Amino acid sequence: SITLLQICLTSPKPVVRFAAARTLNRLSQYRPHLVARCNSDMEPLLSDQNRSVATLALTTLLKTGHESNVDRLVKQITSFMCDITDSFKSEVVAAVKELCIQYPGKHKILMGFLSSNLREEGSADFKRDLTEALIYCTQHVNGAKECGLLHLCEFIEDCEYPTLCVKIIGLLGQEVPNTSNPSKFVRFI
């Protein structure tokens, strides 16, 4: 079935490419090592004219990629985040969060990507997904606490969603006293 899906990824019909990419994307949640065999066939889809196909390919590559590809994938994600719908943006955020957990050495790049999207336009749900991903990474990735807290602090300065501000300020109240230099967070609070 994987071989057949690989063939479908190169189909001239967008609907076939979309179906194959979506199937592999869903399968990557349960069997990423099997789907990783298709990564070389997925990479050309990153420049597909159909943004849905490109986004599915990208999130699949994020779920099955290697640490050495993270920098390149983040650059590619950044280039078309404004062209996709909020539901696909949320999928990208979830994939980036999982990648941050999987490769903690790349947390600065991945959390920087999440933070940069907090400054862009987006719905309240998208902003919530971004903040929850940053909070999760801050709490579960070794060495990411201060970096994540600073990203969240920058967001609350201009945040227009009171529920997110309250959540972040509550987190800051819990986590900041345990940092190496709590005074640098005071101006944000």
NORMOQUI-V526418 format. One record per pair of residues at least 24 apart in sequence whose ideal C-beta (glycine too) atoms are under 8 Angstrom apart, sorted by the first residue. I is the first residue (numbers start at 1). J is the second residue. Records with the same first field share a line. If there is no record, write none. Layout:
I=J, J
This chain:
2=34, 35, 37, 38
5=38
6=37, 38, 41
9=38, 41, 42, 45
10=41
14=48, 49, 50, 53
17=45, 48, 50, 53
18=50, 52, 53, 56
21=45, 53, 56, 57, 60
22=56
24=56, 60
25=56, 59, 60, 63
28=60, 63, 64
29=63
32=63, 64
33=64
35=60, 63, 64
36=64, 65
39=64, 65
46=76
51=80, 83, 84, 88
52=84, 88
54=80
55=80, 84, 88, 91, 92
58=92, 95
59=88, 91, 92, 94, 95
62=92, 95, 96, 98, 99
63=95, 98, 99
65=99
67=103, 105, 106
70=99, 103, 106, 109, 110
71=106, 109
74=109, 110, 113
77=113
78=113, 116
81=117, 120
82=120, 121
86=122, 123, 125, 126
89=117, 122, 126, 129
90=125, 126, 129
93=117, 126, 129, 130, 133
94=129, 133
96=133
97=133, 136, 137
100=133, 137, 141, 144
101=136, 137, 140, 141
104=141, 142, 143, 144
107=137, 141, 143, 144, 147
108=144, 147
110=137
111=137, 144, 147, 148, 151
112=151
114=151
115=151, 154, 155
118=151, 154, 155
119=155, 158
124=161, 164
127=159, 161, 164
128=161, 164
131=155, 164, 167, 168
135=167, 168, 171
138=171, 175
145=175, 178, 179
146=179, 180
149=175, 176, 179, 185
150=185
153=185, 188, 189
154=188
156=188
157=188
